[in-house]
Amino acid sequence: MEGNQTETLPNHVAIIMDGNNRWATEKGLPGVAGHKKGVERAREAVEYAVKKGLSTLTLFAFSSENWGRSSEEVNLLMRLLHTALQEEVPNLIKNSVQLSFIGDLSQFDDDLIDQMKRSEEMTLCIDKEKKLDLVVAASYGGRWDIVNAVNNIRDKDSDFIVTEENFSSFLSTSSFEDPDLCIRTGNEIRVSNFLLWQLAYSELHFPNILWPDFDDTKFELALEEYATRSRRYGDKSNFQI
């Protein structure tokens, strides 16, 4: 890499964590082993984001489409989320990481919803400097986000004029800047209904690995590749034939 490209870091990284089941199958393990390893990698990704000085990390933990999986797997994922919150919140507090959830949380049971709210409140950085915003997308879909924003706009007076700028303020991510970089594991090259509005000008990175294999080295490679990109946001001033 040339010059100071290694110092060019994204402020906001979003990750689609895909491939837990396939990872377990390839190793002859039950699916739960893949999901547990996935939780471990998510913890490492948060710690690495803090170490690198990122501002926001968004993790796609559970999509709105995931409700269509078998009841056995959905129940397993709910238990893992419940356990992960219990185990990880103390570490988030210790590392000054503020947790936020986005998505149609009403789909979860009341106990889990309460735990999510308590986790957000417990990690709220008031008395000390916040090091990272951790946004967890749960029961989330990009189309849901857009439709939900439209319905919220309908509640305003009829003279309200919608613009790109104020539309963003109605999305579930209104408190955060749009992602600079989106990473998607799982050997798939698509965004799978994730942050459809917000990823309009994000750089995309598709490592040829499954999520349980995404370690700090792979994260660093993604950041290094990002540093080589030239982001123009549709600007034609640098267009060359």
Stockholm file with secondary structure:
# STOCKHOLM 1.0

chainA/1-241         MEGNQTETLPNHVAIIMDGNNRWATEKGLPGVAGHKKGVERAREAVEYAVKKGLSTLTLFAFSSENWGRSSEEVNLLMRLLHTALQEEVPNLIKNSVQLSFIGDLSQFDDDLIDQMKRSEEMTLCIDKEKKLDLVVAASYGGRWDIVNAVNNIRDKDSDFIVTEENFSSFLSTSSFEDPDLCIRTGNEIRVSNFLLWQLAYSELHFPNILWPDFDDTKFELALEEYATRSRRYGDKSNFQI
#=GR chainA/1-241 SS CCTTGGGCCCSEEEEECCCHHHHHHHTTCCHHHHHHHHHHHHHHHHHHHHHHTCSEEEEEEEEGGGGGSCHHHHHHHHHHHHHHHHHHHHHHHHTTEEEEEESCGGGSCHHHHHHHHHHHHHTCCSSSCCCEEEEEEEEECHHHHHHHHHHHHHTSCTTCCCCHHHHHTTSTTTTSCCCSEEEECSSCCSCTTSSTTTTTTCEEECCSSCGGGCCHHHHHHHHHHHHHCCCCTTCCTTCCC
#=GC SS_cons         CCTTGGGCCCSEEEEECCCHHHHHHHTTCCHHHHHHHHHHHHHHHHHHHHHHTCSEEEEEEEEGGGGGSCHHHHHHHHHHHHHHHHHHHHHHHHTTEEEEEESCGGGSCHHHHHHHHHHHHHTCCSSSCCCEEEEEEEEECHHHHHHHHHHHHHTSCTTCCCCHHHHHTTSTTTTSCCCSEEEECSSCCSCTTSSTTTTTTCEEECCSSCGGGCCHHHHHHHHHHHHHCCCCTTCCTTCCC
//
